[in-house]
């Protein structure tokens, strides 16, 4: 599937797919967000957060590193 997508989308600028465990990591994160319910909620500066918010913040950092490379 990766090879086919590179062949099809090469003309629009998709020249490479990031290597490493990123796809596995984000598929696990999706399952985690769908299956595991939040245990508690709290507010920081008026913004409601859950106990899963730190995982999402770390995933956001990883995705920004992938995009910058």
Number of C-alpha atoms within 10 A of each C-alpha: 6 9 9 9 13 16 12 11 11 12 9 8 8 12 11 11 10 10 8 9 9 14 11 10 12 14 12 12 14 11 10 13 14 9 8 9 11 12 8 9 11 10 9 7 5 7 7 10 14 13 13 16 13 11 13 13 11 11 16 12 12 15 13 11 10 13 9 7 6
